[in-house]
Amino acid sequence: MKSNGGEFLKKRAKEFWERSKEDFEKSRFNLAVLDIEQSIQLWFKYLIFLKAGDFPKTHYFDVLIKQLSEIYNCSEILQFYQKHALEFRVLEDAYISTRYLPKEFSKEEVRKIMEFAEEVFKFFKKKINEEFV
């Protein structure tokens, strides 16, 4: 896995992000949210891999954020998470609910989640100088 530098994580993150836009356009809102969650999760794992040479095998954002904050020595990452805990929780819940529960996301909910994801990507670009898209 180390031989490709974790580039597969970055590639998958971008593929999920692109697919979230396609799903949104086709009114597949639950799939769009799942794709957004996967995109952010894999992006975080990629960022961790860059510094640690490995990544945690979890989908919990609090664990991923804590590790990002530590390995990049940036308390602002943790503060960003705390400020947006509700949004991260919605994404975490979507990981399960979009697949196994009758929960339906609306177009407006997904639009707001997409805007939040873009904010996440911009924040990490600013803080650790790693561009997502």
Secondary structure, DSSP 8 states (H G I E B T S, - for coil): -GGGTTHHHHHHHHHHHHHHHHHHHTT-HHHHHHHHHHHHHHHHHHHHHHHHSS--S---HHHHHHHHHHHTT-HHHHHHHHHTHHHHHHHHHHHHHHHHS-----HHHHHHHHHHHHHHHHHHHHHH-----
